[in-house]
Amino acid sequence: MAEVKSAIDLNLKNPELFRDKAYVNGQWIEAKSGKRFDIIDPGSDQKFASCPDMAAEDVDDAVQAAQEAFQVYRKFTPRARADLLAKFDALIREHKDDLATILVYETGKPLVEAYGEIEYAASFTRWFTGEAERVQGTTFPAAIPGRRIFTIKQPLGVTAALVPWNFPIVMVLRKASAALAAGCTMVAKPSPETPLSALTLAYLAEKAGYPKGVFNVMPTTLANTPALSEALCKHPLVKKVSFTGSTRVGKILSAHCADSLKKLTLELGGNCPFLVFDDANLEQACDALIPLKFRHAGQACITANRVYVQKGIYDKFANLLAEKTRQIRVGHGIDKTTTMGPLTVPAGVDKVAGQVEDAKKNGGIVLTGGNRIASNNGYFFEPTIITNASQSMQVASEETFGPLLALFPFDTEEEAVKAANDTSMGLASYCFTKNIDRIWRLFENLEAGMIGLNSGNSSAAESPFGGIKDSGFGKESGKDVAINEYLITKTGTLTLEGQY
């Protein structure tokens, strides 16, 4: 493969991992239009690669290839599928250094976070290696004599994965691992900002021995994303779509899938509340909140967006949080001393700046941060904490997706729960208290698909991941539930002629 020339040398240990073409039916190809688009380093605003700009006209070839591959791959034994996933997993871990480098330049996240993402992502390949051999049917006692009732599980068919830019390796592997374990084939559309990591995964899947057409990757621009995604959703051979992204887009995709009644998994917006009570361990709460909020510069769907602090410890908690926040070192992700990198897109900086100004106009006090950072032309913003927050501020109702944290005071548990639930979203909620009765009440009363109880980390391969309300439906990861998203259940009823 010809080397791509740019202003940035990735200096990969294995240059073969760098892939800048689409991967369809086991071939590295260009878009039919011949058009390509640039990939930009958020830490310097410099081009470092380009990719084919696939469009709606390219979709049918990819889906047809995946359908043809499915006819073969669906017959692989569970052990064979598990063996392939195990090889894929081993290759991902073997090449984690190069994967991390590509991830840093695509997303801007610090190198240490890039390694963390790869380890988390590989937990899905490892988990579903085991799940592949644990897909089981059932038998049921019949109410009518001489009857036997039983079920089998079978793979759905061709699936589509539409993934965002904030955790591009995790989002591809969380979907693809379940699909491949189940016996499905997949067409993945990465975000325009982060196609290279997905293409590297396609290369490693090929090296692991997956047959051509089983896993396909179609990079595209933001301009072509709606039409390409619609073509995938409406293609009659695509049997399931899994999307991670905004609620607005999720509703559009749901409408696209409705006519053909496609199976759909939606992991959508967050606006997650974080509750701290008077009896909480404040060090524990702060140490959980800092990485939860400022990991990848606050660009995560499950990040804490609204922090509600009981009035008795409000000032103490705010000062402790500000002290820890000031220790964050902002810089280019490839610098090993960096603990928070740039935002991935320039619009993200503008949104945070706008929310800060709105908060100040509505009585908010900037305790630390609050400003853009001019550094190497990158998309940087200071880690920011605002006190005296109120429901009139934009930050109370809009998901920030940036390094801005607003502290809202409250008096009672009932008041805090009401405020926490006062959103159309329901992805994750977090609460910190040492009152066990309150823990159980909050677990039952907070309206979210995942609840962190004295914990800021609800994500694990063995834990079902997904939200309620406008945060979507369906589960990814976890025992049984995730792989069932890629399976159909077929019921058999047998009537015997004689009795015994």
C-alpha positions as CSV (number, residue, x, y, z in Angstrom):
1,M,0.0,0.0,0.0
2,A,1.4,3.4,-0.9
3,E,2.3,5.6,2.0
4,V,0.2,8.7,2.6
5,K,2.2,11.9,2.8
6,S,1.1,14.5,5.3
7,A,2.5,17.1,7.7
8,I,2.4,14.5,10.5
9,D,4.4,11.3,10.7
10,L,2.5,8.7,12.7
11,N,5.8,6.7,13.1
12,L,3.9,3.4,13.4
13,K,5.8,0.2,14.5
14,N,3.9,-1.7,11.7
15,P,3.1,0.7,8.8
16,E,0.8,-2.0,7.3
17,L,-1.8,-1.2,10.0
18,F,-2.3,2.2,8.3
19,R,-5.2,1.8,5.9
20,D,-6.7,4.7,4.0
21,K,-9.2,2.9,1.7
22,A,-12.6,1.4,2.2
23,Y,-12.8,-2.3,3.0
24,V,-15.6,-4.1,1.1
25,N,-15.8,-7.8,0.3
26,G,-12.2,-8.4,1.3
27,Q,-10.9,-5.7,-1.0
28,W,-9.4,-2.2,-0.3
29,I,-11.2,0.1,-2.6
30,E,-12.0,3.7,-3.5
31,A,-15.4,5.2,-3.7
32,K,-17.2,5.0,-7.0
33,S,-17.0,8.8,-7.3
34,G,-13.3,8.7,-6.8
35,K,-13.6,11.4,-4.1
36,R,-11.6,11.5,-0.9
37,F,-11.7,13.6,2.3
38,D,-9.1,14.8,4.8
39,I,-8.6,13.5,8.3
40,I,-7.6,16.3,10.7
41,D,-5.6,16.1,14.0
42,P,-7.6,18.0,16.6
43,G,-4.5,18.8,18.5
44,S,-2.9,20.8,15.7
45,D,-5.7,21.3,13.0
46,Q,-3.4,19.6,10.5
47,K,-4.3,17.1,7.9
48,F,-2.5,13.7,8.4
49,A,-4.5,11.4,6.2
50,S,-7.4,11.0,3.8
51,C,-10.1,8.4,3.0
52,P,-12.5,7.5,0.3
53,D,-15.8,9.4,0.4
54,M,-18.2,6.5,0.1
55,A,-21.8,7.5,-0.8
56,A,-25.2,5.9,-1.1
57,E,-24.3,4.5,-4.5
58,D,-21.6,2.4,-2.8
59,V,-23.9,0.8,-0.3
60,D,-25.5,-2.0,-2.4
61,D,-22.2,-3.6,-3.3
62,A,-21.2,-3.7,0.4
63,V,-24.5,-5.2,1.5
64,Q,-24.6,-7.7,-1.3
65,A,-21.1,-8.8,-0.3
66,A,-22.1,-9.1,3.3
67,Q,-25.2,-11.1,2.3
68,E,-23.2,-13.5,0.2
69,A,-20.7,-14.0,3.1
70,F,-23.6,-14.5,5.5
71,Q,-24.7,-17.6,3.6
72,V,-21.4,-19.2,4.4
73,Y,-20.5,-17.6,7.8
74,R,-23.9,-18.5,9.4
75,K,-22.9,-22.2,9.0
76,F,-19.7,-21.8,11.0
77,T,-19.9,-23.7,14.3
78,P,-19.9,-21.6,17.5
79,R,-16.5,-23.0,18.2
80,A,-15.2,-21.8,14.9
81,R,-16.6,-18.3,15.4
82,A,-15.1,-18.2,18.9
83,D,-11.7,-19.2,17.5
84,L,-11.9,-16.4,15.0
85,L,-12.8,-13.8,17.6
86,A,-10.0,-15.0,19.8
87,K,-7.5,-14.5,17.0
88,F,-8.9,-11.1,16.3
89,D,-8.6,-10.2,20.0
90,A,-5.0,-11.3,20.1
91,L,-4.1,-9.2,17.1
92,I,-5.8,-6.1,18.6
93,R,-3.8,-6.5,21.8
94,E,-0.5,-7.2,19.9
95,H,-0.9,-4.0,17.9
96,K,-2.2,-1.8,20.7
97,D,0.7,0.7,20.4
98,D,-0.1,1.6,16.8
99,L,-3.8,1.5,17.4
100,A,-3.3,4.0,20.3
101,T,-1.3,6.3,18.1
102,I,-3.9,6.4,15.3
103,L,-6.6,6.9,18.0
104,V,-4.8,9.9,19.5
105,Y,-4.4,11.7,16.1
106,E,-8.0,11.0,15.1
107,T,-9.8,11.9,18.4
108,G,-7.3,14.1,20.2
109,K,-7.6,12.0,23.4
110,P,-4.4,11.6,25.6
111,L,-2.3,8.5,24.9
112,V,-3.1,7.0,28.3
113,E,-6.8,7.3,27.5
114,A,-6.2,5.7,24.0
115,Y,-4.6,2.7,25.7
116,G,-7.5,2.6,28.1
117,E,-10.0,2.6,25.2
118,I,-8.2,-0.2,23.4
119,E,-8.2,-2.3,26.6
120,Y,-11.9,-1.7,27.1
121,A,-12.6,-2.4,23.5
122,A,-10.7,-5.6,23.5
123,S,-12.8,-6.7,26.6
124,F,-15.7,-7.1,24.1
125,T,-13.8,-9.4,21.7
126,R,-12.7,-11.5,24.7
127,W,-16.2,-11.5,26.3
128,F,-18.0,-12.5,23.1
129,T,-15.4,-15.2,22.3
130,G,-17.0,-16.9,25.3
131,E,-20.6,-15.9,24.4
132,A,-20.3,-17.4,20.9
133,E,-20.4,-20.9,22.4
134,R,-23.1,-20.2,24.9
135,V,-26.0,-19.4,22.5
136,Q,-28.6,-22.0,23.5
137,G,-32.1,-22.9,22.7
138,T,-34.7,-24.1,25.3
139,T,-37.3,-26.7,25.8
140,F,-40.7,-26.1,27.5
141,P,-43.2,-28.5,29.1
142,A,-46.3,-28.6,27.0
143,A,-49.9,-28.3,28.4
144,I,-51.2,-30.8,25.8
145,P,-50.2,-34.5,26.0
146,G,-47.9,-35.8,23.3
147,R,-46.6,-32.4,22.4
148,R,-43.0,-31.1,22.6
149,I,-42.0,-27.4,22.4
150,F,-38.5,-26.2,21.9
151,T,-36.6,-23.2,20.5
152,I,-33.3,-22.6,18.6
153,K,-31.4,-19.4,18.1
154,Q,-30.2,-18.3,14.7
155,P,-28.2,-15.3,13.4
156,L,-30.3,-12.5,11.9
157,G,-28.2,-11.8,8.8
158,V,-26.5,-8.7,7.5
159,T,-26.2,-6.0,10.2
160,A,-25.2,-2.3,10.0
161,A,-23.2,-0.4,12.6
162,L,-23.3,3.4,12.6
163,V,-20.7,4.6,15.1
164,P,-19.6,8.0,16.6
165,W,-16.1,9.6,16.9
166,N,-15.7,9.8,20.6
167,F,-14.8,6.1,21.2
168,P,-14.4,4.8,17.7
169,I,-12.7,1.5,18.5
170,V,-15.0,0.6,21.4
171,M,-18.1,1.4,19.5
172,V,-17.1,-0.7,16.5
173,L,-16.0,-3.7,18.6
174,R,-18.9,-3.6,21.1
175,K,-21.3,-4.0,18.1
176,A,-19.1,-6.2,15.8
177,S,-18.0,-8.6,18.5
178,A,-21.7,-9.5,19.4
179,A,-22.6,-9.7,15.7
180,L,-19.7,-11.9,14.7
181,A,-20.2,-14.1,17.7
182,A,-23.8,-14.6,16.8
183,G,-23.0,-15.5,13.2
184,C,-24.0,-12.3,11.5
185,T,-22.0,-10.2,9.0
186,M,-21.6,-6.5,9.3
187,V,-21.2,-3.2,7.4
188,A,-19.7,-0.5,9.6
189,K,-19.9,3.2,8.9
190,P,-17.4,5.1,11.1
191,S,-17.7,8.7,11.8
192,P,-16.0,11.1,9.3
193,E,-13.6,12.2,12.0
194,T,-12.3,8.7,12.9
195,P,-12.4,6.2,10.0
196,L,-8.8,5.1,10.3
197,S,-9.2,3.2,13.5
198,A,-12.1,1.2,12.1
199,L,-10.1,0.5,8.9
200,T,-7.3,-0.8,11.1
201,L,-9.7,-3.1,12.8
202,A,-10.8,-4.4,9.3
203,Y,-7.2,-5.1,8.5
204,L,-6.7,-7.1,11.7
205,A,-10.0,-9.0,11.2
206,E,-8.7,-10.0,7.8
207,K,-5.5,-11.2,9.3
208,A,-7.4,-13.1,11.9
209,G,-9.0,-15.1,9.1
210,Y,-12.5,-13.7,8.7
211,P,-13.8,-14.6,5.2
212,K,-14.3,-11.7,2.7
213,G,-17.5,-9.9,3.1
214,V,-18.0,-10.8,6.8
215,F,-16.8,-7.4,8.1
216,N,-16.9,-4.3,5.9
217,V,-16.0,-0.6,6.6
218,M,-17.3,2.3,4.6
219,P,-15.8,5.7,5.5
220,T,-17.6,8.8,4.4
221,T,-17.9,12.6,4.9
222,L,-20.4,14.4,7.1
223,A,-22.1,15.6,3.9
224,N,-22.7,12.0,2.6
225,T,-23.4,10.5,6.0
226,P,-27.2,11.0,6.0
227,A,-27.8,9.5,2.5
228,L,-25.4,6.6,3.1
229,S,-26.9,5.8,6.5
230,E,-30.4,6.0,5.0
231,A,-29.4,3.6,2.2
232,L,-28.1,1.1,4.8
233,C,-31.2,1.4,7.0
234,K,-33.6,0.9,4.0
235,H,-31.7,-1.8,2.2
236,P,-33.9,-4.9,2.2
237,L,-31.0,-7.3,3.0
238,V,-30.0,-5.4,6.2
239,K,-31.8,-7.0,9.1
240,K,-30.5,-5.0,12.0
241,V,-29.1,-1.5,12.6
242,S,-27.1,-0.5,15.7
243,F,-26.5,3.2,16.2
244,T,-24.7,5.3,18.8
245,G,-25.1,9.0,18.6
246,S,-27.6,11.8,19.2
247,T,-31.3,11.4,19.9
248,R,-32.2,13.6,17.0
249,V,-30.4,11.4,14.5
250,G,-31.6,8.2,16.3
251,K,-35.2,9.2,15.7
252,I,-34.5,9.8,12.0
253,L,-32.8,6.4,11.7
254,S,-35.7,4.8,13.5
255,A,-38.1,6.2,10.9
256,H,-35.9,4.8,8.1
257,C,-36.0,1.3,9.7
258,A,-39.7,1.4,10.4
259,D,-41.0,0.5,6.9
260,S,-39.1,-2.8,6.8
261,L,-39.5,-3.4,10.6
262,K,-35.7,-3.8,11.1
263,K,-34.4,-4.8,14.5
264,L,-32.8,-1.7,16.0
265,T,-30.5,-0.8,18.9
266,L,-30.2,2.9,19.8
267,E,-27.7,4.2,22.3
268,L,-28.4,8.0,22.3
269,G,-27.8,11.2,24.2
270,G,-27.0,11.4,27.9
271,N,-27.3,14.6,30.0
272,C,-26.5,12.5,33.0
273,P,-27.1,13.7,36.6
274,F,-24.5,13.1,39.4
275,L,-25.9,13.4,42.9
276,V,-23.7,14.0,46.0
277,F,-25.4,13.9,49.4
278,D,-24.2,15.3,52.8
279,D,-23.2,11.9,54.1
280,A,-21.1,11.0,51.0
281,N,-17.4,10.3,51.0
282,L,-16.3,13.5,49.3
283,E,-12.9,12.2,48.2
284,Q,-14.5,9.2,46.7
285,A,-17.1,11.3,44.9
286,C,-14.5,13.7,43.5
287,D,-12.1,10.9,42.5
288,A,-15.0,9.3,40.6
289,L,-16.3,12.6,39.1
290,I,-13.0,13.9,37.7
291,P,-12.3,11.1,35.2
292,L,-16.1,10.7,34.5
293,K,-16.4,14.3,33.5
294,F,-13.0,15.2,31.9
295,R,-12.1,11.9,30.2
296,H,-11.8,12.7,26.5
297,A,-12.5,16.3,27.4
298,G,-16.0,15.5,28.5
299,Q,-17.0,14.0,25.2
300,A,-18.8,10.9,26.4
301,C,-22.5,10.1,26.4
302,I,-22.3,8.7,30.0
303,T,-20.3,11.6,31.4
304,A,-21.7,13.7,34.3
305,N,-23.4,16.7,32.8
306,R,-25.4,18.0,35.8
307,V,-23.9,17.7,39.3
308,Y,-26.4,18.1,42.2
309,V,-24.7,18.7,45.6
310,Q,-26.5,18.9,48.9
311,K,-26.2,22.3,50.5
312,G,-24.5,21.1,53.7
313,I,-21.3,20.1,51.8
314,Y,-21.7,22.3,48.6
315,D,-18.8,24.7,49.2
316,K,-16.5,22.1,50.6
317,F,-17.2,19.8,47.6
318,A,-16.8,22.6,45.1
319,N,-13.5,23.7,46.4
320,L,-12.1,20.1,46.6
321,L,-13.3,19.5,43.0
322,A,-11.7,22.7,41.8
323,E,-8.4,21.8,43.5
324,K,-8.3,18.4,41.7
325,T,-9.5,19.9,38.4
326,R,-6.6,22.4,38.4
327,Q,-4.2,19.5,38.4
328,I,-5.4,18.4,34.9
329,R,-2.7,19.1,32.3
330,V,-4.1,20.1,28.9
331,G,-2.1,19.4,25.8
332,H,-1.6,17.4,22.6
333,G,-2.7,13.8,23.2
334,I,0.6,12.3,22.0
335,D,2.5,14.0,24.8
336,K,2.7,11.4,27.6
337,T,2.3,14.1,30.3
338,T,-1.1,15.3,28.9
339,T,-4.1,14.3,31.0
340,M,-6.7,16.1,28.9
341,G,-6.5,16.6,25.1
342,P,-8.4,18.9,22.7
343,L,-12.1,18.5,21.7
344,T,-12.4,16.5,18.6
345,V,-14.3,19.1,16.5
346,P,-14.1,22.9,16.5
347,A,-17.9,23.2,17.0
348,G,-17.4,21.5,20.4
349,V,-15.2,24.4,21.6
350,D,-17.9,26.9,20.5
351,K,-20.6,25.0,22.3
352,V,-18.7,24.9,25.6
353,A,-17.8,28.6,25.3
354,G,-21.5,29.4,24.6
355,Q,-22.7,27.5,27.6
356,V,-20.1,29.2,29.9
357,E,-21.2,32.7,28.7
358,D,-24.9,31.7,29.2
359,A,-24.2,30.5,32.7
360,K,-22.4,33.7,33.6
361,K,-25.3,35.8,32.3
362,N,-27.7,33.7,34.5
363,G,-25.8,34.1,37.8
364,G,-23.2,31.3,37.4
365,I,-19.8,31.7,39.0
366,V,-16.7,30.3,37.2
367,L,-14.7,28.6,40.0
368,T,-12.0,27.5,37.6
369,G,-11.3,27.5,33.9
370,G,-13.9,29.0,31.5
371,N,-11.6,30.0,28.6
372,R,-10.4,28.7,25.3
373,I,-6.8,27.7,25.1
374,A,-4.7,28.9,22.2
375,S,-2.2,26.1,21.6
376,N,-0.8,24.9,18.3
377,N,-4.0,25.7,16.5
378,G,-5.7,22.8,18.4
379,Y,-9.3,22.7,19.6
380,F,-8.6,23.3,23.3
381,F,-10.8,24.5,26.2
382,E,-9.9,24.7,29.9
383,P,-11.4,22.2,32.4
384,T,-14.2,24.4,33.8
385,I,-16.3,24.3,37.0
386,I,-19.3,26.6,37.4
387,T,-21.0,27.1,40.8
388,N,-24.4,28.6,41.6
389,A,-25.9,26.8,38.7
390,S,-29.6,27.0,38.1
391,Q,-32.3,25.4,35.9
392,S,-32.5,28.5,33.7
393,M,-29.0,27.8,32.3
394,Q,-28.4,26.0,29.0
395,V,-26.1,23.5,30.8
396,A,-29.1,22.3,32.8
397,S,-31.0,21.2,29.7
398,E,-28.4,20.7,26.9
399,E,-25.9,17.9,26.9
400,T,-22.5,19.7,27.0
401,F,-20.1,17.2,25.4
402,G,-17.2,19.2,26.6
403,P,-15.0,19.9,29.7
404,L,-17.7,22.0,31.6
405,L,-19.1,20.9,34.9
406,A,-21.9,22.8,36.6
407,L,-22.8,22.4,40.3
408,F,-26.5,22.7,41.3
409,P,-27.3,23.0,45.1
410,F,-30.2,21.0,46.6
411,D,-31.9,20.5,50.0
412,T,-33.7,17.2,50.0
413,E,-33.5,13.8,48.4
414,E,-36.9,14.3,46.8
415,E,-35.8,17.6,45.3
416,A,-32.6,16.0,43.9
417,V,-34.4,13.1,42.3
418,K,-37.0,15.3,40.7
419,A,-34.3,17.6,39.2
420,A,-32.2,14.6,38.1
421,N,-35.2,13.1,36.3
422,D,-36.3,16.4,34.8
423,T,-34.9,15.5,31.3
424,S,-36.1,13.6,28.3
425,M,-32.8,11.6,28.5
426,G,-32.3,8.5,30.6
427,L,-28.9,6.9,29.8
428,A,-27.0,6.9,33.1
429,S,-27.3,8.5,36.6
430,Y,-24.8,8.6,39.5
431,C,-25.3,9.0,43.2
432,F,-23.0,9.1,46.2
433,T,-24.2,8.5,49.7
434,K,-23.4,6.1,52.6
435,N,-27.1,5.6,53.5
436,I,-28.0,2.1,52.3
437,D,-31.7,2.8,52.4
438,R,-31.2,5.9,50.2
439,I,-29.0,3.8,47.8
440,W,-31.9,1.4,47.2
441,R,-34.4,4.3,46.8
442,L,-32.2,6.1,44.3
443,F,-31.6,2.9,42.4
444,E,-35.3,2.4,41.9
445,N,-36.3,6.1,41.5
446,L,-33.7,7.5,39.2
447,E,-34.9,7.3,35.6
448,A,-31.9,5.9,33.7
449,G,-30.9,2.6,32.2
450,M,-27.7,2.5,34.2
451,I,-27.1,3.7,37.8
452,G,-23.7,4.3,39.4
453,L,-24.1,3.7,43.1
454,N,-21.0,5.3,44.8
455,S,-19.3,4.6,41.4
456,G,-18.6,6.7,38.3
457,N,-18.0,3.7,36.1
458,S,-20.9,1.7,34.8
459,S,-19.2,0.3,31.7
460,A,-17.9,-3.2,31.4
461,A,-18.2,-6.0,28.9
462,E,-20.1,-8.1,31.4
463,S,-22.6,-5.3,32.2
464,P,-25.6,-4.5,30.0
465,F,-25.2,-1.1,28.5
466,G,-28.1,1.0,27.3
467,G,-30.7,3.7,28.3
468,I,-34.4,4.5,28.5
469,K,-36.6,7.4,27.5
470,D,-35.0,9.5,24.7
471,S,-31.6,7.8,25.4
472,G,-32.7,4.8,23.3
473,F,-33.5,1.2,23.6
474,G,-31.7,-2.2,23.4
475,K,-28.6,-3.4,25.3
476,E,-25.0,-3.7,24.2
477,S,-22.6,-6.0,26.2
478,G,-23.6,-8.1,29.1
479,K,-24.7,-11.7,29.6
480,D,-27.1,-13.0,27.0
481,V,-28.9,-9.7,26.2
482,A,-26.3,-8.2,23.8
483,I,-25.8,-11.3,21.6
484,N,-29.6,-11.8,21.5
485,E,-29.9,-8.4,19.7
486,Y,-28.3,-10.3,16.8
487,L,-30.3,-13.5,17.0
488,I,-33.8,-14.7,16.1
489,T,-35.6,-17.2,18.3
490,K,-37.3,-20.0,16.3
491,T,-40.0,-22.1,18.0
492,G,-40.6,-25.7,17.1
493,T,-43.7,-27.7,18.1
494,L,-43.7,-31.4,17.7
495,T,-46.8,-33.7,18.1
496,L,-46.1,-37.4,18.8
497,E,-48.4,-40.1,17.4
498,G,-48.2,-42.3,20.4
499,Q,-47.8,-42.1,24.2
500,Y,-45.2,-43.8,26.3
